[in-house]
Amino acid sequence: MPLTVKAMMEAANAVVERIDAQRAKDLIEQGALLLDIRDAPELERTGRAAGSHHISRGMLEFRADPDMPSHDPELQLDRPIVLHCASGGRAALAGKLLKDMGYEQVYNLGGFSDWVNGGGAVADQK
C-alpha cells in the first residue's frame, strides 16, 4: 500500500510536539532556533517572525546534515528547534524529518499566523 499524506501527517504529529506561541517564545529565550520553512515568496508576501532563521522545506535535508557541504551551522543536533510554515503541515513533516536525522528537541509551532496571533513580533512585513 502506498504511503499517503494522511499517514505521513499522523506519523509526524505522533512524534513532533505541537506548541503554542508562548511556549515557542520561552524556548527561543532559552536558546532554541525559530526556523521558518516556508518558501521565499511566502516570506516576501507576509514578512517573517522577528529573529527567525529561514531554510525552505525543499532544502532542509541538505542544510540539516552535518556531513553535507551545505550544512547550516545554526542547525545543531542538540539545539532545540521550533518550526513553523504557513499552516503547520510542512512544519510537522519537517519536524519528523529532523527527528529522524537525529535532532533531539523539535517542536511544531504551526503556522506563521499562530506566531502573529500569539503576539510574536514580525520583521520585513510589507
C-alpha positions in Angstrom: 0.0 0.0 0.0 1.5 3.4 -0.9 2.3 6.0 1.7 -0.3 8.8 1.9 0.0 12.3 3.1 -2.6 11.5 5.8 -0.4 8.6 7.1 2.8 10.8 7.0 0.9 13.6 8.9 -0.3 11.1 11.5 3.3 9.8 12.0 4.7 13.3 12.2 2.1 14.5 14.7 2.8 11.5 16.8 6.4 12.4 17.3 6.6 16.2 16.9 5.1 18.1 19.8 2.7 20.9 18.8 3.3 24.0 20.9 1.7 27.5 21.2 3.4 30.8 20.6 4.1 31.4 24.3 5.9 28.1 24.6 7.8 28.9 21.5 8.9 32.3 22.9 10.0 30.6 26.1 12.1 28.1 24.2 13.6 30.8 22.0 14.6 32.8 25.1 16.4 29.7 26.3 18.4 29.4 23.0 16.1 27.5 20.7 16.2 28.2 17.0 12.9 29.5 15.4 13.0 28.0 11.9 10.7 29.3 9.1 10.5 26.6 6.4 8.2 28.5 4.0 9.3 29.3 0.5 10.9 32.7 -0.2 7.8 34.2 -1.9 5.7 33.4 1.2 8.1 35.4 3.3 8.2 38.3 0.8 4.3 38.4 1.0 3.9 38.3 4.8 7.1 39.1 6.4 8.7 36.8 8.9 8.9 36.2 12.6 11.4 38.5 14.1 14.6 36.7 14.8 13.6 33.6 12.8 16.0 31.7 10.6 14.9 30.7 7.1 15.5 27.4 5.3 12.9 26.4 2.7 11.4 22.9 3.2 12.9 21.8 -0.1 16.4 22.4 1.1 16.1 21.2 4.7 17.7 17.8 4.4 20.8 19.3 2.7 21.1 22.1 5.3 20.4 19.8 8.3 23.0 17.1 7.5 26.3 18.0 9.3 28.2 15.9 6.7 27.0 18.0 3.7 29.0 21.0 2.5 25.7 22.9 2.5 25.1 22.3 6.2 23.7 25.3 8.1 25.7 25.8 11.3 22.5 27.2 13.0 21.2 23.6 13.0 22.9 21.7 15.8 21.7 18.2 16.8 21.3 19.2 20.5 19.8 22.7 19.9 16.0 22.9 20.3 14.3 23.8 17.0 10.9 25.4 16.8 9.5 25.0 13.3 6.7 26.9 11.5 5.4 27.1 8.0 2.1 28.7 6.7 -0.3 26.4 8.5 1.6 23.7 10.3 1.6 20.8 7.9 5.0 21.2 6.4 6.4 22.0 9.9 5.1 18.7 11.2 6.6 16.8 8.3 9.9 18.7 8.6 9.9 18.1 12.3 9.7 14.4 11.9 12.4 14.5 9.3 14.7 16.4 11.7 14.0 13.8 14.4 14.7 11.0 12.0 18.1 12.8 11.3 19.0 12.8 15.0 17.8 16.2 16.1 16.7 15.7 19.7 14.3 18.6 20.5 12.0 19.6 17.7 8.7 21.4 18.1 5.9 22.4 15.7 4.6 26.0 16.3 2.2 25.5 13.4 1.7 28.4 11.0 3.0 31.9 10.7 -0.4 33.2 11.8 0.0 31.2 15.1 3.1 33.2 15.8 1.4 36.5 14.9 -1.8 35.8 16.8 0.2 34.7 19.8 1.8 38.2 19.9 5.1 37.3 18.2 6.9 40.2 16.6 7.1 40.4 12.8 10.0 41.7 10.6 10.2 42.6 6.9 6.4 42.9 6.8 5.1 44.5 3.6 
